[in-house]
Amino acid sequence: MAHLTSRPASITLLFWCIPIGLLLMAGCKTQELQTRWSAEPVKVDGEMTDWPSGSTVYFEDPGVQLGLRNDDQNLYLLVRFDNRSWARAIRMGGLTVWLDSSGKKKKDFGIRYFGGPSAFDMQKPGGSQGGGFRESLSPEQQQRLEEMEKARADQILVIDKKADNEIGLPADGSAGPAASSASSQDAYTYELSLPLRKGGTSGFGIGAEPGKIISLGFEWGGVSREDRQKMMESMGGGSPRGMGGGPHGGPGGGMPGGRRSGIKSAEKQELWVKTRLASPDGG
Amino acid sequence: MLFLAGCASVPSYQKYVGPVSASGGTGPNRETFQTLWEDRTVYFGRGTSGRGSGIFGTGFSALGGPGASAAGFPLDIAATFMDSLLLEAGFKHYSSLLEMSPQEQADFREAYQRRYDPAHHILIWCRLRTTWAELHLNLDRWNIFIEVQDDELNQYEPVEILEEQQIARPAMMEVPFEFEPGQGPARRQVHQKSMMLCFPRRDLLNNPVLSSKAKTLKLVFQENTDQKTKAEGTWVLRK
């Protein structure tokens, strides 16, 4: 007869905790990324034109291309991927960039950007006007479609947890930080410009200067309950035209008729990079 | 080869499709336009076999040249079989999105039917991409046809090809496995073209091209000057 011995609970706990802990640590590790000096200000338009070959790095996990450049005024960030559900999640819940000038991984101060392709854009099959439907619309309907495509909720939210404060800013850079996005050929590109020094009309700034080491945490997906509710409202014809408000009052895109099937929230993604802000002398 | 039925997000040169009802019929609308679109889209040609699609996954390898071999196929093709269920979902989608009145909906349908004539045509929407020279998008270079397998194998050429007027702006793509010294992955300009391929719904003897016996519908792109340069995508028709 076999004699079964029970393993002590503490050992069992340790047996599971160690690998799980290691996995969690591996998933959240900070990676180093070189910031390139930019002799000219980068135009924040969501396009790759200011990002030459070699100025970006592809991170296999989670599958995103990142680029960092700075001049003596701003830090420029580029985030690019080909995951449609991530783009949808950013549109709904935002792309958050946590900024830690101590070089650690504190989530006290950051910005959140809600731009990107609208829900309408996301519904375009294959990312383009497929199937010949658009060609069969009247000129007036085609124009309305174009206007709907342009109505994007480009807005930046500055998050200052220490001050328990969140401020919404236009994403055009008029208040300091700027953000833009573009989607092309199934690729989604997000470009941001963040003032290095605090000041300007918004007082927003990273609080770092060239040569200093900072940490940046990129976070998206993992839609919160509140955001999910907003998503449902915007998708479900909350506004008279069925193109309900996006996050934070922006003119979000919408899907008609309260149709809810096919909405899949992307899993939460988090990527931390540590970098030394570049200096004009290359230091 | 593993069939990828139902894996809408997985690019495949072969898809299960069905049921394929007669043109103009209305089927259940439980599935969204987007889901149906992806279910009916096959990806084939350059770098799409066994790989994902998109900027990082698409294998725009620079190996070979036009006509050299299968690896030298210059086009990346996404083809969507516009069956009646997808058409119906598309009409409903755009009608709802633009909050069309009943009259506007009727006009929209009529305009589509006048342009593409789905009652008499098997419609396949095609998007072609290439990182090679733009001339590879010239349709004169290609022999395009469908193969329908039922009791026998029959081939049909399109009776009409309607190119989309709005041409997507060229974009830059990184080319996996190709590096510029000290510069990281190489980037190439991507050229793109979209079009509707209209194939006959009935053959010369007035028999339906897609009869109830049809098992597969295959779309073939074959270069005129080199028949070895060929790529094909297949829809397996479920009964």
Boltz contact constraints between the chains, C-beta under 6 A:
constraints:
  - contact:
      token1: [A, 48]
      token2: [B, 172]
      max_distance: 6.0
  - contact:
      token1: [A, 53]
      token2: [B, 180]
      max_distance: 6.0
  - contact:
      token1: [A, 53]
      token2: [B, 183]
      max_distance: 6.0
  - contact:
      token1: [A, 53]
      token2: [B, 184]
      max_distance: 6.0
  - contact:
      token1: [A, 53]
      token2: [B, 187]
      max_distance: 6.0
  - contact:
      token1: [A, 54]
      token2: [B, 183]
      max_distance: 6.0
  - contact:
      token1: [A, 54]
      token2: [B, 184]
      max_distance: 6.0
  - contact:
      token1: [A, 82]
      token2: [B, 54]
      max_distance: 6.0
  - contact:
      token1: [A, 82]
      token2: [B, 55]
      max_distance: 6.0
  - contact:
      token1: [A, 82]
      token2: [B, 56]
      max_distance: 6.0
  - contact:
      token1: [A, 123]
      token2: [B, 34]
      max_distance: 6.0
  - contact:
      token1: [A, 125]
      token2: [B, 37]
      max_distance: 6.0
  - contact:
      token1: [A, 130]
      token2: [B, 125]
      max_distance: 6.0
  - contact:
      token1: [A, 131]
      token2: [B, 90]
      max_distance: 6.0
  - contact:
      token1: [A, 131]
      token2: [B, 125]
      max_distance: 6.0
  - contact:
      token1: [A, 132]
      token2: [B, 116]
      max_distance: 6.0
  - contact:
      token1: [A, 132]
      token2: [B, 196]
      max_distance: 6.0
  - contact:
      token1: [A, 133]
      token2: [B, 90]
      max_distance: 6.0
  - contact:
      token1: [A, 133]
      token2: [B, 94]
      max_distance: 6.0
  - contact:
      token1: [A, 136]
      token2: [B, 108]
      max_distance: 6.0
  - contact:
      token1: [A, 136]
      token2: [B, 111]
      max_distance: 6.0
  - contact:
      token1: [A, 136]
      token2: [B, 112]
      max_distance: 6.0
  - contact:
      token1: [A, 136]
      token2: [B, 115]
      max_distance: 6.0
  - contact:
      token1: [A, 141]
      token2: [B, 98]
      max_distance: 6.0
  - contact:
      token1: [A, 184]
      token2: [B, 171]
      max_distance: 6.0
  - contact:
      token1: [A, 185]
      token2: [B, 171]
      max_distance: 6.0
  - contact:
      token1: [A, 185]
      token2: [B, 190]
      max_distance: 6.0
  - contact:
      token1: [A, 186]
      token2: [B, 54]
      max_distance: 6.0
  - contact:
      token1: [A, 187]
      token2: [B, 55]
      max_distance: 6.0
  - contact:
      token1: [A, 256]
      token2: [B, 96]
      max_distance: 6.0
  - contact:
      token1: [A, 256]
      token2: [B, 97]
      max_distance: 6.0
  - contact:
      token1: [A, 257]
      token2: [B, 96]
      max_distance: 6.0
  - contact:
      token1: [A, 261]
      token2: [B, 32]
      max_distance: 6.0
  - contact:
      token1: [A, 262]
      token2: [B, 32]
      max_distance: 6.0
  - contact:
      token1: [A, 262]
      token2: [B, 34]
      max_distance: 6.0
  - contact:
      token1: [A, 262]
      token2: [B, 35]
      max_distance: 6.0
